[in-house]
Amino acid sequence: MNSKLAQYCLNRQREDLEWVNSKLSYYASKLTGSNWDFVLDFGCGPGDVTKNILLPHCLNVTKLFAVDIQPAFVEFARETFSDKRIQYFVLDITQKTPQQWAKMFDKVFAFFSFHYVKDIRKFLEVLWGILKPGGYFLSFGIASSPLFSV
């Protein structure tokens, strides 16, 4: 197990995680008119939010796909936050999106990862291509930070 990533998960502010969970609880109830069969977590990081916060909101999920571009995060997520309904991938969906993902996802979530996207137009085109008609994209992000420019 990667001790740095384990420490990263332990050091996350409990209030931040509770905030994400409360906001997701509120907005998930508004995402009506589409299923929860196939869900994508874009920028899953170490997988703790994917399994402990997002998955409980995906009551009837067939498969939750979680992607991140950092192999160490994905490896840690597979080892530490596995679940038979979650499949973790090392993937930059703006560079290469699996063809079988076309119009596949009912919901796409991005928790504090959207601000890392370099080509927003390309990302939105990919989203359009992978979301089913009537599907939803929900992103929680950073509007300002004293640590870096957003």
Phi, psi and omega per residue, in radians:
M1 nan 2.488 3.133
N2 -1.378 1.902 -3.054
S3 -1.176 -0.544 3.102
K4 -1.134 -0.751 3.140
L5 -1.241 -0.619 3.062
A6 -1.081 -0.749 3.100
Q7 -1.133 -0.681 3.093
Y8 -1.003 -0.793 3.125
C9 -1.137 -0.727 3.139
L10 -1.159 -0.564 -3.073
N11 -1.492 -0.098 3.114
R12 -1.065 2.475 3.136
Q13 -1.201 2.132 3.134
R14 -0.986 -0.651 3.137
E15 -1.094 -0.674 3.127
D16 -1.116 -0.760 -3.140
L17 -1.183 -0.672 3.085
E18 -1.145 -0.637 3.094
W19 -1.097 -0.831 3.119
V20 -1.022 -0.804 -3.124
N21 -1.095 -0.744 -3.129
S22 -1.177 -0.711 3.113
K23 -1.164 -0.726 3.116
L24 -1.121 -0.696 3.084
S25 -1.014 -0.776 -3.137
Y26 -1.140 -0.919 -3.041
Y27 -1.293 -0.560 3.129
A28 -1.049 -0.600 3.122
S29 -1.213 -0.319 -3.141
K30 -1.576 -0.240 -3.072
L31 -1.457 1.317 -3.053
T32 -1.760 2.865 3.051
G33 1.508 0.032 3.060
S34 -2.496 2.815 -3.102
N35 -1.410 3.126 3.040
W36 -2.115 0.483 -3.082
D37 -1.079 -0.964 -3.094
F38 -2.141 2.102 -3.059
V39 -2.166 2.516 3.100
L40 -2.099 2.298 2.994
D41 -1.852 1.864 -3.119
F42 -1.507 2.162 -3.127
G43 1.322 0.910 -3.020
C44 -1.206 -0.264 -3.128
G45 1.013 -2.398 -3.073
P46 -1.372 -0.010 3.024
G47 1.612 -0.120 -3.106
D48 -1.153 -0.743 3.116
V49 -1.205 -0.664 3.124
T50 -0.999 -0.905 -3.059
K51 -1.403 -0.776 -2.984
N52 -1.503 -0.380 -3.116
I53 -2.026 -0.937 -3.070
L54 -1.223 -0.870 -3.066
L55 -0.947 -0.758 3.120
P56 -1.071 -0.367 3.097
H57 -1.499 -0.217 -3.107
C58 -1.718 1.209 -2.971
L59 -1.017 -0.721 -3.077
N60 -1.939 0.522 -3.083
V61 -1.194 2.359 3.004
T62 -1.446 -0.810 3.130
K63 -2.644 2.314 3.044
L64 -1.872 1.980 3.108
F65 -1.615 2.284 -3.129
A66 -2.170 2.166 -3.084
V67 -2.150 2.572 3.018
D68 -2.651 2.677 -3.125
I69 -1.519 -0.154 -3.106
Q70 -1.703 1.942 -3.109
P71 -0.969 -0.647 -3.123
A72 -1.107 -0.699 3.087
F73 -1.085 -0.817 -3.077
V74 -1.159 -0.728 3.094
E75 -1.062 -0.785 3.114
F76 -1.089 -0.762 3.128
A77 -1.047 -0.756 3.126
R78 -1.093 -0.700 -3.097
E79 -1.316 -0.639 -2.937
T80 -1.825 -0.577 -3.037
F81 -2.187 0.789 -3.133
S82 -1.386 2.722 3.076
D83 -2.821 2.561 -3.091
K84 -1.096 -0.346 3.141
R85 -1.606 -0.138 -3.106
I86 -1.873 2.374 3.025
Q87 -2.205 2.076 -3.102
Y88 -1.662 2.447 3.137
F89 -2.333 2.485 2.886
V90 -1.525 2.002 -3.033
L91 -2.869 2.370 2.938
D92 -1.840 1.752 -3.015
I93 -1.175 -0.268 3.074
T94 -1.380 -0.299 3.126
Q95 -1.714 -0.676 -3.122
K96 -2.665 2.049 3.118
T97 -2.007 2.213 3.133
P98 -0.969 2.326 -3.117
Q99 -1.021 -0.606 -3.126
Q100 -1.184 -0.158 3.105
W101 -1.461 -0.070 -3.126
A102 -1.015 2.153 3.118
K103 0.899 0.644 -3.049
M104 -1.663 -0.584 -2.913
F105 -1.656 2.358 3.047
D106 -1.389 -0.662 -3.100
K107 -2.459 2.493 3.006
V108 -2.238 2.283 3.141
F109 -2.101 2.561 3.053
A110 -2.432 1.929 -3.141
F111 -1.823 1.899 3.101
F112 0.955 0.677 3.111
S113 -2.265 -0.378 -3.068
F114 -1.029 -0.587 -3.116
H115 -1.208 -0.207 3.084
Y116 -1.493 -0.213 -3.103
V117 -1.200 2.197 -3.107
K118 -1.436 -0.675 -3.100
D119 -2.018 1.579 -3.075
I120 -1.075 -0.741 3.139
R121 -1.016 -0.806 3.133
K122 -1.102 -0.758 3.135
F123 -1.044 -0.793 -3.141
L124 -1.137 -0.617 3.056
E125 -1.108 -0.739 3.102
V126 -1.096 -0.796 3.104
L127 -0.973 -0.823 3.135
W128 -1.009 -0.656 -3.103
G129 -1.334 -0.456 -3.071
I130 -1.764 -0.322 3.114
L131 -1.400 2.404 3.007
K132 -1.174 2.719 3.015
P133 -0.985 2.296 -3.097
G134 1.465 0.045 3.116
G135 -1.316 3.009 -3.061
Y136 -2.237 2.561 2.955
F137 -2.087 2.203 3.113
L138 -2.241 2.196 -3.124
S139 -2.248 2.322 2.951
F140 -1.912 2.292 -3.063
G141 -2.503 -3.024 -3.107
I142 -1.767 2.202 3.098
A143 -1.648 -0.513 3.079
S144 -2.724 2.688 -3.139
S145 -2.670 2.406 3.069
P146 -1.320 -0.209 -3.064
L147 -1.590 -0.487 -3.118
F148 -2.764 2.849 -3.127
S149 -1.401 2.368 3.127
V150 -1.976 nan nan
